[in-house]
Amino acid sequence: MNRTWARVAGALWASTHPGPTLVVTGLSFTLGIAVGLEPWRLAVLALAVFAGQVSVGISNDAIDVARDRAVGRTDKPLARGDASVRSAWVAAGAAAGVALLLSALLGVGMLLAHALALASAWAYNAGLKATVWSVVPFLVSFGLLPPLATLSAPSPAMAPLWASAAGAALGAAVHLTNVLPDLADDARTGIRGLPHRLGARVSAAVAVVAIMTGAVAVLVGPDPGAPSAVAWVFFVAVAAVAAAALVLALVRPPSRALFRLAMLAALLLATQLVLTSARIT
């Protein structure tokens, strides 16, 4: 019995897409530091976002299980049968409930913003991924990451436009790079989102532009007159990441490396906000 539970728990954890889940949680935690949240608020924010990402990841694999089996995705635990689809839905629903409950502890604004971000992500899973509008949930959900932090403060407020614009731009880059290795499998099962219509190389190029758009927003947003030396260092680092992504897209077949570079750029920009004391309030 214990072995069975351990196997199911391991399968469900693998279905959360652990890498992106932890990166997005880390982004929220870092943005919370930039906002200046006190420790308990910072912890609740990170846990709420973590639970929300768990729900998004598991629901994605639960919805896609038939497609994943059709194309032989043996890397997907649900497609392999390591856990039942029913247990996946129970876990996804429970995680979403925990995410909203924790968000409510931080205020009505945070609750509503997080509910919108989760609804957007679940809408992608439920069908928007197969349409030309597939990038919209990423624009919405990543654009809401900075407000999740600012709305968690004792005096809640929306994040400045430049911060949400940077989040949305990075969300677009994440979407455009994440699906590139799966374009052929997606096409076989009727998925034709925006990256599928643009093609691999154009999608990668647009993702690089999006990364640089986010970098410019974070560079000039906090202090349009005179960005600090540290801000410039991080801008150059993100530009190097974008250049590496472009080179990879041009010389190699699509791979997860492009997606990892996009996530790295997001982490670098969030860290920049902390180190430059550029509070997003």
N, C-alpha and C positions, 0 to 999 in steps of 0.2 A: 504493500500500500504506500509506504513512504517513498519507494522508488518511483511509483507511478505519479505521485504528487510532484516529486522533484522533476520528473521528465516533463510533465505538463507545465509546471512553473517555468522551467527553462525554455520551453517552446514559446510560451506566452511572452517571456522577456525578449527572446530573439525577434518576436513579431512586433515589438514596439519600435523597431528600427533604432537600436540603442545608440548608435553614433549620432545621428541627427537629434535624437531626443535629448541626449546629454549636452550637445552643443547649444541647442536652443535654450535649455535650462541654464547653462553657463552664461549665455548672452543676457538672459533676464537677470541673473544674479549680478553680473557686472554692471548692467544698466541701473540696477537698484543701488549699487555702491556709488555710481556717478550721481544719482539723485540725492544720496545722503540718507538713505533709509536706516532707521535704527535696527539693531540686530534681529529682533523678533519679527519685524515687518519684512526684513530681507529674507529671513528663513521661510516665512509663510509664502512670500512671492515665489521663491524658487520651487518650493514644494507644489504650489498650485500649478505653475507652468509645467513642472515635471509630470504631474498627474494628467494634465491636459494633453501633453505630447504622447504619453502612454496610450491614452484613449484614441488619439488620432492614428498612431502607428498600428495598433491592433485592429481597429476598425477597417483600416485600409487593407490589411491582409485578409480579414474576414470577408470583405466584399469581393476581393480579387481571387478568392481561393479557387473557383472554377477555372478562371482564366489562367492562373498559375499552373494548375494541373494540366491544362490543355497544352501548354508550351513547355512542360517538363521542368518547372522551376524547383529543382530539388534543394535549392538553398532556402526555400520558404518552409518553415516548420508546419504551418497549417496545411500546405499543399502535400507535405509528406505524411500527414496524419499523426504528427507527434502530439497534437492537442485537437480537441473537437472544435468545430465552428461555434457550437453553443457555448462552450467555456470561453471562447474568445469574445463573444458578444457580451457575456456576463462581465468579463474583466474590463472590456472597453466601456461599458455603461457605468460600472462601479468607479472606474478611474475618472470619467467625466463628472460624475456626481461629487467625488472628492475634490476635484479641481474647482468646481463652482462653489462648494461649501467653503473651502479655504479662501477663495476670492472674496466671498461675502464678508469674511472677517476683516478684510482690508477696506471695505466700503462699497457702497452701491455703484459708484463709478467704475471701480475695478471689476466688480462682478459683471456689469453690463458689457464692458470692453472685452473681458475675457470670454464671455458667452458669445459675443460676436466673432471673436477670433476663432473659437472652436467651431462655431456653426459654419464659418467660412471653410475651415479645413475639412470638416466632415462633408460639406457640399462637394468639395473637390473629389473626395473619395467616392461619393455616391454617384457621380456622373459627370461633373464638370471637366474632369480630366480628359474626357473623350471629345471635348468641343474646342473651338477656337478660343474660348474664354478660359482655358485651363490656367492661365497665368494669374487671373484675377484673385483667386483665393490666396495666392502667395503675396500679392500686393497688399491685400487687406490684412492678413494675419501677421506678416512681418512688419507691416506699417504700424500695427497696433502694439508691437513689443515695447517701444519707448513709452507710450501712454500707460501700459500696464504698470510700469515702474513709477511714473509720476503720479498716477492715480492711487498708488499704494501709500503715498505719503500722508502724514497727519492732516496736512492741508492739500487735499487732492487737486490736481490741475492737469489739463491736457499738455502733452509734450509739445515743444515748438515744431513748427512745420518742417524745418530742416531735418530734425531727428526722425520724424515719421517718413519723410521722403527718402532718407538714407535707408531706413528699414525696408521700405517697399522696393527700392532698387535692388537691395541685396536679396530680397525674396524672389524677385524676378530671375536673378542670376542663379539662385539655388534651384529653382524649377527648371530652367533651361538646361542646366548641366546635369541634374539628377537623372533625367529620363533618357539621356543620350545613349547609354549602353543598351537600353531596352527597346529602341525604336522598332527593330524588326519583329520582336515578340509581340509588341503592342499592336503593330499593324496586322498581325495574324489574328488578333482577337478583337479587331474593330475599334481600337483606341487611336484617335487622331486628334491629339491636342495641338496647341500652338507649336511646340517644338517639332512635332511630326510634320506639320505643314511647312515650316520654315526649312527643315533639313538640318543635319548635324552641324555643318560648318557655319551656316548662318546663325543658328541658335547659339553656338559657342561664341561667335563674334558679338552678338547682341548681349550675351552674358558678360563679356569683358567690358562692354560699354556701360552696362548696369553697375558693375563693380566700381568702375571709375566714377560714375555718377554719385554713388554712395560715398566714395572717398572724398570727392570735392565737397559734398554737403557737410560731412563731418569736419573737414578742414576749415571751411570758411563760416560755417553756421554759428559756432559758439562765439567767434570773434572775427567778424568780417574785415576789420581794419588791419589786424596784424596777428596772423596765426603764430603760435609759439614754435620754437625750434623743435620741441618734442613732437608737435603736431606735424611738422614737415617731415620728420623722420618716419613717422607712421604712414604718412601719405606716400612717401617713396617706397616703403615696404609693401603697401597694398598695390602700388603700381607695378612692382616687381612680380607680385603674385598674379596680377592680371596679365602681365606679359608672358609669364610662364604658362598660364592657361591658354593664351592665344597660340603659343608655339606648339603646345601639346595638341590643340585642336587641328593645327595645320599639318603636323608631321605624323600623327598616330591616329589609329581608329579611336572612336569615342570610348572613354573609360570612366571609372569612378573617380579617377584622379582629378578631373575637372570639378566635380562636385565637392571634393575635399578642399580644393583650392578656394572655391567660393565660400565655404564655411570658415576657412582660415581667415579670409579677408574680413568676414563679419566679426570674428573674435578680435582681430587686430584693431578694428575701428572701435569696438566697444571698450577695449583696453585703453585706447587713446583717450577716450572721454574721461576715464578714471585718472590716468597719469597726468593729464593736463588740467585736472580739476574743472573740466568743462561740464558743469552740472546742467542736466537737461530739465530745467524747471522754468 
